[in-house]
Amino acid sequence: LKLTNFHSNWNDGRALSALIEYCQPGLCPNWQQLGSENALKNCERAIGLAERYLNVPAIISPGDMSSAELDELSCITYLSYFMKYNGPGYRATLERVRQKPGWQLNGEQLGEG
């Protein structure tokens, strides 16, 4: 999935579902099979899963997220909840770094071991 912007790349729910799967494997295992023609349904499901299982507040409606006129700043604001300190994306990224051979975490510092 190639992402180049914060509006048309996110408004069909596939990228959001992929992000949720990254944060908690098993929540959206079929994200690659989602069709862009089901944008509203995909966004409803993804936003609901993020709120229920990842504690990401639904500050954007599925209708707004799936709109062809998705506001870039609204999308960025919503996505920032995934990567905030100790958020689901933050924790998933730290876990992936911990698994990388030759790298170690020292508090907030990353460096070669």
N, C-alpha and C positions, 0 to 999 in steps of 0.2 A: 504494500500500500504506500504509494508515494504522496506525501503531503507537501504542498507548496504555499498554502494560504490558510487563513482562519475563517473562511466563509464557505465557498463551494466544496472544499475538501471535507468539511465537517457536517454539512447539512443533510446527508443521507443516513447518518447513524452508524455507518460502518467503521469510521475512524474512532468514534467514541466507544463503540463496542470493542474494538481492538485495544484501546487504552484500558478499558475495564478488564479485559482478559490479561493484559500485561500486569495490572495491579494485583489481581487475584485470579490466578489461573483456575479455570473451571467455571467461571461465571458466564463467559460468552465464548465457549469453545467453537461455535459455528460462525463467528463473525465474518469469515471469508466467503461464506455462502449467502450472506445477506444481499438482497437485491436493492439497488438504488431506487427502484420504482415503489418500494415500501418505506420511504423515508420517514414518514410520520410514525408508523408502527415501530420501526427500528429505533427512533429517538425516544418514543414512549418507553419502550422496554429498557433501553440503555440508561436513561435518566432515572427510571424507577430502580434498577439494580444498583446504580451508583449511590442513590439515596439510602436504600435499604441495607446494603451490605458494606458499603465503603464510607458511609457517613458524609457523603458529598451532598450539600444542600441543593435542592432543585431550584436554583435561582433563575433559571431560564425554562420556559415552557417547551414541551416537545414541539408544539406548533411553531414557536419562534425558532427553535433549533433547526427544524426541518425546512424552514422557509428558504426560497431562492434568494431572498433579501436578508439572509442572516447577517446581523450586525457583527462585524469583526471584533469590536471591543467587548461586546456581550459574550461572545464565544471565548475570547481570551480570559475574561473574568471568570467564567464558569470553569474553564480548564485549569485555572490557577489553583482551584481548590484541590485538585488531584496532586499537585506538586508542592503545596505548602509544607512547611516544616512538619514532619511527622504525619503527613497525609499519605494516602494509599500509594501514590506514585513515588513519593519520596522514599517510603519504606521498601517498595519493590526495587527501586534503583539501588539502594544501599545493599539489599540482599544479592542482587546480581553482581555488584562490585566485590562483595565478600567472596563470591564463588570464583572470581577471576584469579587464575594462578599468578602468583608474583605480586599481587596487590594486597594492601592492608589498609584498614581504617584506623586512624588515630584520632579519636574524637570526631571533629568535623573535617580533618585533613585526609586527603587521599594521597597515596604515594606508593612508589615501588618498594616492595619489601626487601 
